[in-house]
Amino acid sequence: MARLRQIAKAEATPEILEIYRQFFGERDPVAEPGTATGTPGDYWTTFALVPDLLQMARRDLMGLLQPGRKLDPKLRELAILRTGIVGDSRFEYSQHLKVARMVGIPEEKLAAIKGWTTSEAFAPVERAVMAATDEILARNLVEDETFAALHKHLSDPEILELFVVIGLWRMHGLIVRALHLEYDNDTTARMKEVPAPAAPQE
């Protein structure tokens, strides 16, 4: 269950109502949750607590998914999927498997992405993108060797866009998990100790 209050249609500003219409039609998304892709949609109704943050999130996330960007959409989706995996965001991973199929990534690659380092399914540029993604997320850096491999295939603008995509989707995945939104609503119990069995009675 979401940790923060959601904004019902009756409370929404005109700008938020327009965003709600795009995602939910004419329904009140709090009273009747659910989006066309099957998610609850509580990401949007929670972000509506601060309307300009919702507008910013929609503009930035959707803007980077538009055609005509510097970065190839297939490379973008491989990076986002790795971001969801490394960040343990079920929501990002599930949603972007669908987007990855839409931009033409074959099922063979989608099935191999969790263990990409040992798979032969990926081209050198794809491997460089995923290596850079993993290093940024796990270590807050990209090693010189990895960056050189990336730069061999991508231009400076493409690399900058890639790094922005990784950072932006990681931020939103983190917020989704921290606030128990969408498919990431079971985070509290993951790190609890499992008690040892009781000692046998003598």
VENVEN-V918418 format. One record per run of one state. SS is the DSSP state (h for helix, s for strand, l for the rest). FROM is the first residue (numbers start at 1). LEN is the number of residues. If there is no record, write none. Layout:
# VENVEN-V918418
ss-><SS,SS>
from-><FROM,FROM>
len-><LEN,LEN>
This chain:
# VENVEN-V918418
ss-><l,h,l,h,l,h,l,h,l,h,l,h,l,h,l,h,l,h,l,h,l,h,l>
from-><1,9,12,14,25,42,48,51,64,73,87,90,103,107,119,124,140,144,154,156,179,188,192>
len-><8,3,2,11,17,6,3,13,9,14,3,13,4,12,5,16,4,10,2,23,9,4,11>
